[in-house]
Amino acid sequence: MANLTDRQRKLLNLLNEMSQNLVTSNNANSVNNDSTLSHNFSLNLPGFSLDGGQNLNLSLGKWGGGGTPGTPTTIREVLLSLVNEQVQVTTPFDTISGTLLAVQDDYIVIIEASGSQVLVRIEKIEFVSNS
Amino acid sequence: MFAAKFTAELANRIGSRVEVATDNNLIEGILSTVTADLALVIDVSSGYGGNVKIYISVDAINFVRFPVAA
């Protein structure tokens, strides 16, 4: 907590209070069945996720929040790290295997074992593996 | 070496023999015209000298293969 700014500390306190309130209202619900709140509401604190599926980018310093440095965030970044290597690129139609020659703005160039050049649109790539 | 954009690179290769793959189809022919949204391939493989024109939406293209000449 020592490295947190005042705003971050307040935010965490607010979140703590919210979680406690939710737990209390859950308890209250078990007594008072007239409440419109769901009885089955569960709060999963151990795996506590602040962002709830959205990237809030809270920048909690040493706690992370910005992802591990060096970890690619887009398929294009993955491809850029594989230039001149053997790759398998899968699109809805087929999988293309060969040497990744270049990664451009919206497509990549692969040379297949047969010598054929293939231009693959990055938008259509489902997954990439380093074969 | 290669153009930055997919359509620009295709435009540089007009006249080449191509195999164009969409999600469900593979179209073989000669790359004839390329615009920002469309690629025109002349299908010469169907025989009968028909030279069928196939307009392909660039957005639908998975990949374009340029086979080495046999």
Backbone of each chain as ProteinMPNN parsed JSONL, in Angstrom:
{"seq_chain_A": "MANLTDRQRKLLNLLNEMSQNLVTSNNANSVNNDSTLSHNFSLNLPGFSLDGGQNLNLSLGKWGGGGTPGTPTTIREVLLSLVNEQVQVTTPFDTISGTLLAVQDDYIVIIEASGSQVLVRIEKIEFVSNS", "coords_chain_A": {"N_chain_A": [[0.827, -1.211, 0.0], [2.133, 1.075, 0.414], [3.19, 2.24, -1.835], [1.118, 3.368, -3.195], [-0.821, 5.998, -4.688], [-2.728, 8.765, -3.319], [-5.222, 8.82, -4.579], [-5.41, 6.24, -5.634], [-5.389, 4.788, -3.288], [-7.754, 5.664, -2.117], [-9.548, 4.692, -3.997], [-9.215, 1.918, -3.741], [-10.068, 1.634, -1.108], [-12.728, 2.384, -1.431], [-13.589, 0.304, -3.089], [-13.255, -1.829, -1.34], [-15.122, -1.129, 0.606], [-17.431, -1.263, -0.923], [-17.491, -3.994, -1.532], [-17.845, -5.048, 0.992], [-20.317, -3.975, 1.638], [-21.894, -5.268, -0.226], [-21.675, -7.865, 0.63], [-22.928, -7.618, 3.112], [-25.49, -6.847, 2.292], [-26.194, -9.146, 1.04], [-26.349, -10.863, 3.216], [-28.449, -9.616, 4.531], [-30.439, -10.073, 2.728], [-30.922, -12.738, 3.044], [-32.399, -12.731, 5.276], [-34.465, -10.888, 4.856], [-36.772, -11.433, 2.592], [-38.098, -9.817, 0.837], [-36.615, -8.134, -0.605], [-35.474, -6.865, -3.753], [-33.096, -7.54, -4.725], [-30.812, -9.939, -6.066], [-30.731, -13.144, -4.59], [-28.784, -14.903, -5.063], [-26.462, -13.686, -5.567], [-23.004, -13.553, -5.996], [-19.786, -12.825, -4.759], [-16.661, -12.865, -5.885], [-14.027, -12.777, -4.228], [-11.331, -13.83, -3.803], [-10.092, -14.238, -6.348], [-9.978, -11.686, -7.209], [-10.965, -9.387, -9.582], [-10.353, -6.361, -10.867], [-11.153, -5.098, -13.208], [-13.318, -6.288, -14.461], [-13.599, -7.394, -17.009], [-13.29, -5.251, -18.649], [-10.748, -3.071, -19.854], [-9.421, -1.21, -17.591], [-7.059, 0.005, -17.053], [-5.547, 0.827, -14.651], [-3.018, 1.347, -13.759], [-1.268, 0.421, -11.506], [1.358, 0.645, -10.658], [3.969, -1.214, -9.314], [2.311, -3.337, -9.078], [1.491, -4.134, -11.494], [-0.83, -4.139, -14.186], [-0.392, -2.934, -16.591], [0.313, -4.997, -18.161], [2.737, -7.602, -18.82], [5.961, -6.516, -19.596], [7.149, -6.831, -22.927], [5.377, -8.761, -23.666], [3.369, -9.676, -26.355], [0.601, -7.787, -27.658], [-1.051, -7.725, -29.81], [-2.0, -9.591, -32.78], [-0.408, -8.866, -34.836], [1.919, -7.968, -33.603], [2.835, -10.371, -32.585], [3.406, -11.669, -34.975], [5.413, -10.01, -35.958], [7.485, -10.69, -34.301], [8.189, -13.067, -35.313], [9.4, -12.96, -37.759], [11.258, -14.163, -40.521], [11.212, -16.712, -39.588], [10.032, -20.163, -39.407], [6.636, -20.596, -39.847], [3.185, -21.34, -39.026], [0.212, -20.334, -40.254], [-3.104, -19.815, -39.624], [-6.109, -19.483, -41.369], [-9.656, -18.91, -41.995], [-10.091, -20.409, -44.358], [-7.838, -22.08, -44.843], [-4.702, -23.516, -43.67], [-1.567, -21.979, -43.759], [1.745, -22.757, -44.332], [5.141, -21.97, -43.857], [8.023, -19.848, -44.498], [8.082, -16.878, -42.742], [8.205, -13.933, -44.341], [7.773, -11.144, -44.409], [6.162, -8.545, -42.529], [3.615, -6.469, -43.055], [1.518, -3.459, -43.144], [-1.231, -4.39, -43.221], [-1.092, -6.993, -43.978], [0.693, -10.148, -44.377], [3.687, -11.722, -45.64], [4.371, -14.885, -46.812], [6.652, -17.445, -47.616], [6.208, -20.421, -49.149], [7.13, -23.951, -48.911], [7.171, -24.873, -51.5], [7.978, -22.716, -52.888], [6.172, -20.839, -53.567], [4.788, -17.591, -53.156], [2.812, -16.22, -50.6], [0.331, -13.946, -49.831], [-1.088, -12.951, -46.924], [-3.949, -11.746, -45.398], [-3.874, -9.928, -42.432], [-6.092, -9.471, -40.893], [-7.638, -11.713, -41.303], [-6.41, -13.765, -40.028], [-6.526, -16.427, -37.84], [-5.085, -17.951, -35.941], [-1.607, -18.29, -34.986], [1.311, -20.211, -35.267], [4.58, -21.192, -34.244], [6.183, -23.157, -36.18]], "CA_chain_A": [[0.0, 0.0, 0.0], [2.976, 2.253, 0.582], [3.489, 2.855, -3.117], [-0.089, 3.845, -3.854], [-1.134, 7.415, -4.548], [-3.948, 8.984, -2.523], [-6.397, 8.438, -5.376], [-5.472, 4.784, -5.728], [-5.748, 4.276, -1.967], [-9.195, 5.913, -1.934], [-10.28, 3.773, -4.881], [-9.199, 0.59, -3.135], [-10.947, 1.68, 0.06], [-14.11, 2.371, -1.93], [-13.894, -1.048, -3.558], [-13.4, -2.653, -0.141], [-16.406, -0.818, 1.239], [-18.486, -1.8, -1.791], [-17.582, -5.448, -1.401], [-18.423, -5.359, 2.298], [-21.748, -3.675, 1.557], [-22.57, -6.318, -0.996], [-21.77, -9.045, 1.486], [-23.961, -7.377, 4.122], [-26.83, -6.908, 1.714], [-26.471, -10.554, 0.818], [-26.811, -11.409, 4.482], [-29.764, -9.029, 4.791], [-31.4, -10.732, 1.849], [-31.3, -14.047, 3.554], [-33.416, -12.52, 6.304], [-35.613, -10.192, 4.286], [-36.98, -11.954, 1.243], [-38.811, -8.842, 0.013], [-35.664, -7.354, -1.402], [-35.462, -7.225, -5.176], [-31.753, -7.974, -5.093], [-30.713, -11.384, -6.248], [-30.195, -13.889, -3.442], [-27.669, -15.76, -5.474], [-25.307, -12.872, -5.95], [-21.771, -14.0, -5.345], [-18.653, -11.94, -4.966], [-15.5, -13.74, -5.885], [-12.923, -11.937, -3.777], [-9.963, -14.365, -3.923], [-9.524, -13.979, -7.673], [-10.513, -10.339, -7.399], [-10.625, -8.738, -10.832], [-10.836, -4.976, -10.811], [-11.641, -4.508, -14.449], [-14.581, -6.893, -14.886], [-13.629, -7.64, -18.454], [-12.906, -4.038, -19.361], [-9.395, -2.663, -19.516], [-9.489, 0.09, -16.928], [-5.709, 0.541, -17.044], [-5.414, 1.589, -13.408], [-1.608, 1.642, -13.55], [-0.965, 0.285, -10.089], [2.795, 0.592, -10.441], [4.603, -2.527, -9.231], [1.294, -4.378, -9.111], [1.164, -4.477, -12.869], [-1.923, -3.355, -14.746], [-0.062, -2.606, -17.968], [0.767, -6.205, -18.839], [4.164, -7.858, -18.668], [6.716, -5.946, -20.718], [7.607, -7.833, -23.87], [4.277, -9.639, -24.071], [2.649, -9.051, -27.47], [-0.814, -7.511, -27.388], [-1.829, -7.922, -31.035], [-1.483, -10.677, -33.619], [0.652, -8.273, -35.662], [3.143, -7.971, -32.795], [3.292, -11.763, -32.557], [3.99, -11.95, -36.285], [6.668, -9.257, -36.087], [8.537, -11.398, -33.566], [8.452, -14.35, -35.985], [9.928, -12.722, -39.109], [12.362, -15.056, -40.929], [11.086, -18.035, -38.951], [9.015, -21.055, -39.95], [5.367, -20.362, -39.15], [1.925, -21.869, -39.552], [-0.794, -19.295, -40.069], [-4.405, -20.408, -39.947], [-7.225, -18.603, -41.745], [-10.85, -19.756, -42.109], [-10.047, -21.321, -45.506], [-6.764, -23.078, -44.805], [-3.488, -23.178, -42.928], [-0.42, -21.757, -44.636], [3.01, -23.009, -43.634], [6.321, -21.537, -44.595], [8.873, -18.864, -43.835], [7.475, -15.541, -42.701], [9.178, -13.049, -44.987], [7.559, -9.733, -44.061], [4.891, -8.157, -41.904], [3.285, -5.115, -43.505], [0.435, -2.824, -42.359], [-2.443, -5.188, -43.082], [-0.899, -8.355, -44.506], [2.036, -10.717, -44.207], [4.164, -12.478, -46.799], [4.95, -16.181, -46.45], [7.169, -18.259, -48.728], [5.954, -21.84, -48.875], [8.211, -24.868, -49.296], [7.151, -24.997, -52.967], [8.499, -21.485, -53.477], [5.078, -19.889, -53.802], [4.584, -16.508, -52.19], [1.412, -16.073, -50.184], [0.01, -12.724, -49.083], [-2.193, -13.287, -46.024], [-4.483, -10.558, -44.699], [-3.755, -10.114, -40.977], [-7.457, -9.473, -40.346], [-8.238, -13.039, -41.452], [-5.619, -14.78, -39.331], [-7.164, -16.9, -36.603], [-3.991, -18.177, -35.003], [-0.262, -18.399, -35.537], [2.221, -20.994, -34.437], [5.954, -21.239, -34.704], [6.309, -24.593, -36.444]], "C_chain_A": [[0.86, 1.259, 0.0], [3.216, 2.972, -0.738], [2.271, 3.437, -3.814], [-0.24, 5.351, -3.673], [-2.412, 7.523, -3.734], [-5.179, 8.504, -3.277], [-6.546, 6.925, -5.44], [-5.905, 4.178, -4.402], [-7.246, 4.445, -1.731], [-10.02, 4.931, -2.761], [-10.341, 2.37, -4.284], [-10.104, 0.541, -1.903], [-12.407, 1.61, -0.361], [-14.512, 0.968, -2.359], [-14.09, -1.995, -2.383], [-14.761, -2.43, 0.498], [-17.554, -1.414, 0.424], [-18.639, -3.299, -1.591], [-18.195, -5.822, -0.061], [-19.923, -5.097, 2.3], [-22.504, -4.775, 0.847], [-22.732, -7.567, -0.153], [-22.856, -8.852, 2.519], [-25.342, -7.44, 3.496], [-27.203, -8.335, 1.375], [-27.014, -11.199, 2.087], [-28.213, -10.913, 4.795], [-30.82, -9.735, 3.956], [-31.863, -12.066, 2.405], [-32.361, -13.921, 4.643], [-34.681, -11.929, 5.683], [-35.807, -10.606, 2.829], [-37.715, -10.986, 0.335], [-37.871, -8.052, -0.896], [-35.678, -7.829, -2.86], [-34.075, -7.667, -5.619], [-31.69, -9.487, -5.22], [-30.128, -12.052, -5.003], [-28.936, -14.631, -3.815], [-26.426, -14.972, -5.854], [-24.059, -13.374, -5.253], [-20.651, -13.031, -5.686], [-17.392, -12.762, -4.821], [-14.256, -12.941, -5.507], [-11.529, -12.538, -3.999], [-9.323, -14.094, -5.28], [-9.867, -12.577, -8.131], [-10.04, -9.677, -8.69], [-11.216, -7.342, -10.834], [-11.564, -4.552, -12.075], [-12.927, -5.141, -14.958], [-14.685, -7.067, -16.381], [-13.269, -6.403, -19.268], [-11.482, -3.679, -18.951], [-9.419, -1.264, -18.915], [-8.124, 0.763, -16.848], [-5.451, 1.411, -15.818], [-3.96, 1.957, -13.091], [-1.225, 1.593, -12.074], [0.527, 0.07, -9.838], [3.321, -0.823, -10.426], [3.59, -3.659, -9.305], [0.951, -4.793, -10.524], [0.046, -3.597, -13.371], [-1.646, -2.998, -16.193], [0.398, -3.817, -18.743], [2.264, -6.363, -18.661], [4.906, -7.254, -19.848], [7.22, -7.056, -21.632], [6.533, -8.798, -24.309], [3.499, -8.972, -25.201], [1.177, -8.857, -27.145], [-1.669, -7.653, -28.638], [-1.201, -9.053, -31.845], [-0.342, -10.152, -34.496], [1.984, -8.265, -34.907], [3.72, -9.385, -32.694], [4.028, -12.073, -33.854], [5.335, -11.248, -36.445], [7.813, -9.979, -35.378], [8.931, -12.698, -34.268], [9.022, -14.183, -37.398], [11.187, -13.577, -39.318], [12.32, -16.421, -40.238], [10.015, -18.861, -39.666], [7.72, -20.848, -39.157], [4.241, -21.16, -39.808], [0.866, -20.83, -39.226], [-2.139, -19.864, -40.514], [-5.444, -19.336, -40.222], [-8.467, -19.5, -41.844], [-10.751, -20.768, -43.259], [-9.033, -22.429, -45.321], [-5.615, -22.597, -43.924], [-2.333, -23.052, -43.913], [0.846, -21.933, -43.815], [4.167, -22.533, -44.496], [7.129, -20.541, -43.792], [8.209, -17.499, -43.904], [8.507, -14.54, -43.194], [9.02, -11.604, -44.535], [6.212, -9.548, -43.393], [4.645, -6.707, -42.288], [2.085, -4.601, -42.702], [-0.735, -3.765, -42.128], [-2.316, -6.593, -43.676], [0.508, -8.833, -44.214], [2.41, -11.474, -45.476], [4.839, -13.746, -46.291], [5.468, -16.848, -47.717], [6.969, -19.719, -48.339], [7.14, -22.683, -49.345], [8.313, -25.005, -50.817], [7.756, -23.781, -53.656], [7.421, -20.447, -53.743], [5.062, -18.82, -52.721], [3.104, -16.43, -51.86], [1.271, -14.786, -49.398], [-1.222, -13.028, -48.237], [-2.658, -12.017, -45.312], [-4.472, -10.823, -43.185], [-5.138, -10.229, -40.341], [-8.084, -10.866, -40.366], [-7.476, -14.134, -40.706], [-6.288, -15.147, -38.013], [-6.121, -17.223, -35.545], [-2.68, -18.451, -35.727], [0.525, -19.349, -34.646], [3.586, -21.048, -35.096], [6.299, -22.705, -34.929], [7.77, -25.041, -36.439]], "O_chain_A": [[0.407, 2.348, -0.354], [3.423, 4.185, -0.755], [2.39, 3.952, -4.926], [0.155, 5.912, -2.651], [-3.094, 6.53, -3.484], [-6.064, 7.867, -2.707], [-7.648, 6.39, -5.318], [-6.665, 3.21, -4.359], [-7.925, 3.546, -1.233], [-11.039, 4.41, -2.308], [-11.383, 1.716, -4.316], [-10.809, -0.441, -1.672], [-13.216, 0.9, 0.236], [-15.605, 0.494, -2.05], [-14.969, -2.857, -2.409], [-15.459, -3.371, 0.877], [-18.503, -1.981, 0.967], [-19.751, -3.817, -1.493], [-18.964, -6.779, 0.034], [-20.704, -5.862, 2.867], [-23.599, -5.166, 1.25], [-23.761, -8.243, -0.197], [-23.626, -9.772, 2.796], [-26.265, -8.011, 4.076], [-28.377, -8.704, 1.413], [-27.981, -11.961, 2.061], [-29.063, -11.672, 5.261], [-31.941, -9.965, 4.409], [-33.018, -12.464, 2.26], [-33.118, -14.854, 4.907], [-35.796, -12.386, 5.934], [-35.071, -10.163, 1.947], [-37.94, -11.299, -0.834], [-38.306, -7.388, -1.837], [-35.864, -9.01, -3.154], [-33.893, -8.116, -6.751], [-32.431, -10.213, -4.557], [-29.146, -11.573, -4.436], [-28.114, -14.947, -2.954], [-25.464, -15.52, -6.392], [-24.068, -13.595, -4.042], [-20.598, -12.488, -6.79], [-17.101, -13.291, -3.748], [-13.52, -12.483, -6.38], [-10.613, -11.798, -4.358], [-8.142, -13.756, -5.352], [-10.026, -12.328, -9.326], [-8.846, -9.436, -8.866], [-12.435, -7.17, -10.806], [-12.487, -3.739, -12.021], [-13.575, -4.561, -15.829], [-15.762, -6.899, -16.955], [-12.973, -6.509, -20.458], [-11.066, -3.955, -17.826], [-9.435, -0.264, -19.633], [-8.042, 1.966, -16.601], [-5.168, 2.602, -15.947], [-3.714, 2.803, -12.23], [-0.899, 2.617, -11.475], [0.902, -0.622, -8.892], [3.153, -1.563, -11.396], [3.954, -4.806, -9.562], [0.179, -5.732, -10.716], [-0.02, -2.42, -13.017], [-2.586, -2.78, -16.957], [0.838, -3.68, -19.884], [2.976, -5.396, -18.388], [4.511, -7.466, -20.994], [7.666, -8.101, -21.159], [6.749, -9.582, -25.233], [3.022, -7.847, -25.049], [0.578, -9.668, -26.44], [-2.895, -7.699, -28.539], [-0.046, -9.426, -31.637], [0.572, -10.895, -34.853], [3.039, -8.52, -35.487], [4.936, -9.573, -32.716], [5.113, -12.654, -33.85], [6.279, -11.814, -36.996], [8.966, -9.892, -35.798], [9.893, -13.354, -33.869], [9.116, -15.155, -38.147], [12.043, -13.698, -38.442], [13.281, -17.188, -40.302], [9.203, -18.331, -40.424], [7.725, -20.92, -37.929], [4.331, -21.587, -40.959], [0.651, -20.49, -38.063], [-2.284, -20.335, -41.642], [-5.639, -18.412, -39.432], [-8.344, -20.724, -41.782], [-11.277, -21.875, -43.144], [-9.322, -23.591, -45.607], [-5.567, -21.443, -43.498], [-2.145, -23.9, -44.785], [1.002, -21.341, -42.747], [4.154, -22.685, -45.717], [6.956, -20.4, -42.582], [7.826, -17.027, -44.974], [9.541, -14.323, -42.561], [10.011, -10.912, -44.301], [5.258, -10.283, -43.649], [5.395, -5.819, -41.882], [1.679, -5.213, -41.714], [-1.192, -3.932, -40.997], [-3.313, -7.292, -43.853], [1.393, -8.056, -43.857], [1.547, -11.821, -46.282], [5.747, -13.699, -45.461], [4.812, -16.822, -48.759], [7.495, -20.185, -47.33], [8.021, -22.211, -50.065], [9.397, -25.225, -51.358], [8.017, -23.806, -54.859], [7.722, -19.308, -54.102], [5.289, -19.093, -51.543], [2.252, -16.559, -52.738], [1.989, -14.555, -48.425], [-2.286, -13.33, -48.778], [-1.86, -11.305, -44.702], [-5.004, -11.834, -42.726], [-5.337, -10.978, -39.384], [-8.955, -11.171, -39.551], [-7.863, -15.302, -40.752], [-6.577, -14.285, -37.183], [-6.254, -16.82, -34.389], [-2.654, -18.795, -36.909], [0.419, -19.298, -33.421], [3.727, -20.961, -36.316], [6.663, -23.415, -33.991], [8.055, -26.22, -36.644]]}, "seq_chain_B": "MFAAKFTAELANRIGSRVEVATDNNLIEGILSTVTADLALVIDVSSGYGGNVKIYISVDAINFVRFPVAA", "coords_chain_B": {"N_chain_B": [[10.489, -3.297, -50.238], [8.097, -4.763, -50.272], [4.785, -3.468, -50.764], [3.113, -1.283, -48.441], [0.406, -1.622, -47.981], [-2.117, -4.13, -48.449], [-3.778, -4.083, -50.783], [-2.302, -2.394, -52.396], [-0.003, -3.884, -52.833], [-1.094, -6.036, -54.22], [-1.893, -4.675, -56.501], [0.558, -4.143, -57.618], [1.127, -6.549, -58.706], [-0.418, -7.19, -60.836], [-1.559, -9.132, -63.548], [-0.347, -11.432, -62.84], [-0.435, -14.986, -62.231], [-2.808, -16.251, -59.979], [-4.013, -17.633, -56.849], [-6.822, -17.144, -55.154], [-8.022, -17.079, -51.942], [-11.038, -17.196, -50.235], [-13.278, -17.222, -47.395], [-14.682, -19.589, -47.953], [-14.077, -20.425, -50.516], [-11.888, -21.114, -53.3], [-10.325, -19.32, -55.717], [-8.993, -19.462, -58.873], [-6.856, -17.914, -61.213], [-6.037, -15.184, -63.433], [-4.717, -12.279, -62.105], [-6.345, -9.342, -62.599], [-7.436, -6.691, -62.211], [-7.188, -4.296, -59.584], [-8.78, -2.606, -57.007], [-9.46, -0.392, -54.221], [-11.453, -1.791, -52.918], [-12.101, -4.011, -54.444], [-11.042, -6.974, -56.19], [-10.263, -8.133, -59.352], [-10.395, -11.159, -60.939], [-9.487, -13.103, -63.664], [-10.84, -15.988, -64.639], [-9.212, -18.598, -65.884], [-9.166, -21.231, -65.804], [-11.408, -22.668, -66.235], [-11.785, -23.633, -68.725], [-13.057, -24.072, -72.077], [-12.574, -21.59, -73.108], [-13.872, -19.465, -71.995], [-13.116, -17.446, -70.201], [-13.992, -16.321, -67.622], [-15.016, -13.562, -65.684], [-14.246, -12.756, -62.392], [-15.276, -10.954, -59.744], [-13.939, -10.047, -56.728], [-14.546, -9.283, -53.389], [-12.319, -7.366, -51.556], [-12.32, -7.393, -48.802], [-13.246, -9.916, -48.264], [-11.211, -11.615, -48.79], [-9.013, -14.169, -47.751], [-6.368, -15.04, -48.224], [-3.826, -14.573, -50.76], [-2.318, -16.507, -53.128], [0.694, -16.818, -54.939], [1.541, -18.863, -57.197], [4.517, -20.709, -57.995], [5.8, -20.79, -61.299], [5.141, -23.676, -63.236]], "CA_chain_B": [[10.328, -4.48, -51.09], [6.655, -4.973, -50.419], [3.975, -2.284, -50.463], [2.615, -1.303, -47.063], [-0.989, -2.08, -47.939], [-2.432, -5.352, -49.196], [-4.288, -3.777, -52.137], [-1.209, -1.794, -53.169], [0.873, -4.988, -53.235], [-1.8, -6.765, -55.285], [-1.864, -3.847, -57.719], [1.893, -4.301, -58.208], [1.278, -7.897, -59.267], [-1.446, -7.414, -61.865], [-1.055, -9.963, -64.653], [0.203, -12.689, -62.304], [-1.35, -16.083, -61.937], [-3.085, -16.213, -58.543], [-5.064, -18.421, -56.203], [-7.387, -16.261, -54.138], [-8.856, -17.848, -51.012], [-11.986, -16.527, -49.345], [-13.592, -18.15, -46.297], [-15.216, -20.876, -48.409], [-13.793, -20.691, -51.928], [-10.557, -20.837, -53.853], [-10.498, -18.868, -57.097], [-7.719, -19.455, -59.588], [-6.917, -17.184, -62.468], [-5.048, -14.123, -63.646], [-5.106, -11.05, -61.417], [-6.554, -8.399, -63.699], [-7.612, -5.314, -61.732], [-7.314, -4.184, -58.131], [-9.141, -1.305, -56.45], [-9.417, -0.453, -52.758], [-12.449, -2.727, -52.4], [-12.354, -5.159, -55.328], [-9.991, -7.562, -57.02], [-10.86, -8.854, -60.48], [-9.589, -12.297, -61.393], [-10.007, -13.759, -64.864], [-10.741, -17.436, -64.428], [-8.828, -19.234, -67.141], [-9.06, -22.673, -65.575], [-12.675, -23.341, -66.481], [-11.793, -24.201, -70.067], [-14.032, -23.569, -73.05], [-12.206, -20.253, -73.555], [-14.866, -18.515, -71.497], [-12.483, -16.347, -69.483], [-15.003, -15.757, -66.728], [-14.516, -12.521, -64.77], [-14.726, -12.926, -61.016], [-14.982, -9.798, -58.893], [-13.832, -10.517, -55.338], [-14.423, -8.232, -52.381], [-11.023, -7.477, -50.865], [-12.597, -7.722, -47.396], [-13.55, -11.341, -48.137], [-10.031, -12.42, -49.117], [-8.173, -14.705, -46.672], [-4.984, -14.903, -48.691], [-3.599, -14.703, -52.2], [-1.084, -17.279, -53.378], [1.286, -16.642, -56.268], [2.267, -20.137, -57.394], [5.691, -20.656, -58.892], [5.463, -21.35, -62.608], [5.509, -25.098, -63.322]], "C_chain_B": [[8.85, -4.768, -51.35], [5.919, -3.68, -50.077], [3.401, -2.418, -49.06], [1.219, -1.903, -46.982], [-1.202, -3.276, -48.867], [-2.866, -5.038, -50.631], [-3.188, -3.18, -53.013], [-0.262, -2.885, -53.668], [0.221, -5.813, -54.348], [-1.717, -5.989, -56.598], [-0.507, -3.95, -58.412], [2.046, -5.621, -58.952], [0.203, -8.231, -60.298], [-0.815, -8.171, -63.042], [-0.502, -11.295, -64.171], [-0.886, -13.742, -62.187], [-1.548, -16.133, -60.419], [-4.077, -17.305, -58.128], [-5.572, -17.543, -55.062], [-8.32, -17.083, -53.252], [-9.748, -16.894, -50.227], [-12.336, -17.538, -48.254], [-13.959, -19.542, -46.82], [-14.847, -21.255, -49.837], [-12.341, -20.409, -52.279], [-10.747, -20.507, -55.321], [-9.13, -18.786, -57.752], [-7.874, -18.676, -60.879], [-5.793, -16.179, -62.583], [-5.564, -12.861, -62.955], [-5.173, -9.932, -62.458], [-6.622, -6.954, -63.23], [-7.724, -5.34, -60.225], [-7.704, -2.755, -57.787], [-9.097, -1.449, -54.926], [-10.352, -1.533, -52.221], [-12.588, -4.01, -53.21], [-11.084, -5.66, -55.993], [-10.703, -8.326, -58.134], [-9.892, -9.934, -60.93], [-10.263, -12.886, -62.619], [-9.755, -15.254, -64.709], [-10.441, -18.11, -65.753], [-8.833, -20.758, -67.006], [-10.329, -23.417, -65.97], [-12.764, -23.936, -67.882], [-12.799, -23.51, -70.972], [-13.715, -22.145, -73.514], [-13.132, -19.177, -73.056], [-14.278, -17.284, -70.835], [-13.465, -15.608, -68.578], [-14.364, -14.726, -65.797], [-15.099, -12.761, -63.385], [-14.287, -11.715, -60.195], [-15.013, -10.273, -57.442], [-13.71, -9.306, -54.413], [-13.108, -8.418, -51.63], [-11.235, -7.888, -49.404], [-12.822, -9.226, -47.191], [-12.316, -12.22, -48.338], [-9.306, -12.87, -47.84], [-6.697, -14.521, -47.047], [-4.941, -15.026, -50.206], [-2.264, -15.412, -52.387], [-0.616, -16.995, -54.8], [2.13, -17.884, -56.537], [3.473, -19.931, -58.29], [5.313, -21.34, -60.203], [5.974, -22.788, -62.698], [6.622, -25.284, -64.339]], "O_chain_B": [[8.423, -4.983, -52.484], [6.354, -2.903, -49.228], [3.224, -3.526, -48.553], [0.891, -2.607, -46.027], [-0.563, -3.408, -49.91], [-2.379, -5.654, -51.579], [-3.143, -3.425, -54.219], [0.226, -2.818, -54.796], [0.887, -6.235, -55.294], [-1.501, -6.567, -57.663], [-0.42, -3.858, -59.637], [2.981, -5.795, -59.735], [-0.052, -9.399, -60.593], [0.305, -7.882, -63.464], [-0.219, -12.184, -64.974], [-2.073, -13.441, -62.065], [-0.581, -16.067, -59.661], [-4.856, -17.816, -58.933], [-4.836, -17.24, -54.123], [-9.274, -17.699, -53.729], [-9.281, -15.92, -49.636], [-11.737, -18.612, -48.203], [-13.598, -20.552, -46.215], [-15.266, -22.308, -50.319], [-11.667, -19.591, -51.652], [-11.269, -21.32, -56.084], [-8.223, -18.124, -57.247], [-8.9, -18.766, -61.554], [-4.753, -16.293, -61.935], [-6.694, -12.429, -63.184], [-4.178, -9.619, -63.112], [-5.945, -6.087, -63.783], [-8.28, -6.274, -59.648], [-7.05, -1.804, -58.216], [-8.738, -2.507, -54.409], [-10.075, -2.129, -51.18], [-13.135, -4.995, -52.714], [-10.179, -4.89, -56.315], [-11.641, -9.08, -57.874], [-8.735, -9.667, -61.256], [-11.468, -13.137, -62.614], [-8.614, -15.712, -64.655], [-11.297, -18.188, -66.634], [-8.545, -21.48, -67.961], [-10.337, -24.646, -66.035], [-13.709, -24.662, -68.191], [-13.324, -22.452, -70.625], [-14.509, -21.551, -74.243], [-13.182, -18.087, -73.625], [-14.863, -16.202, -70.894], [-13.727, -14.419, -68.759], [-13.316, -14.975, -65.201], [-16.306, -12.947, -63.232], [-13.097, -11.483, -59.982], [-16.008, -10.839, -56.99], [-12.88, -8.424, -54.629], [-12.822, -9.505, -51.127], [-10.435, -8.634, -48.838], [-12.617, -9.749, -46.095], [-12.361, -13.424, -48.09], [-9.021, -12.057, -46.961], [-5.906, -13.939, -46.305], [-5.878, -15.509, -50.842], [-1.23, -14.981, -51.878], [-1.414, -16.938, -55.736], [3.296, -17.946, -56.148], [3.465, -19.109, -59.205], [4.597, -22.341, -60.211], [7.098, -23.082, -62.29], [7.075, -26.407, -64.559]]}, "name": "protein", "num_of_chains": 2, "seq": "MANLTDRQRKLLNLLNEMSQNLVTSNNANSVNNDSTLSHNFSLNLPGFSLDGGQNLNLSLGKWGGGGTPGTPTTIREVLLSLVNEQVQVTTPFDTISGTLLAVQDDYIVIIEASGSQVLVRIEKIEFVSNSMFAAKFTAELANRIGSRVEVATDNNLIEGILSTVTADLALVIDVSSGYGGNVKIYISVDAINFVRFPVAA"}
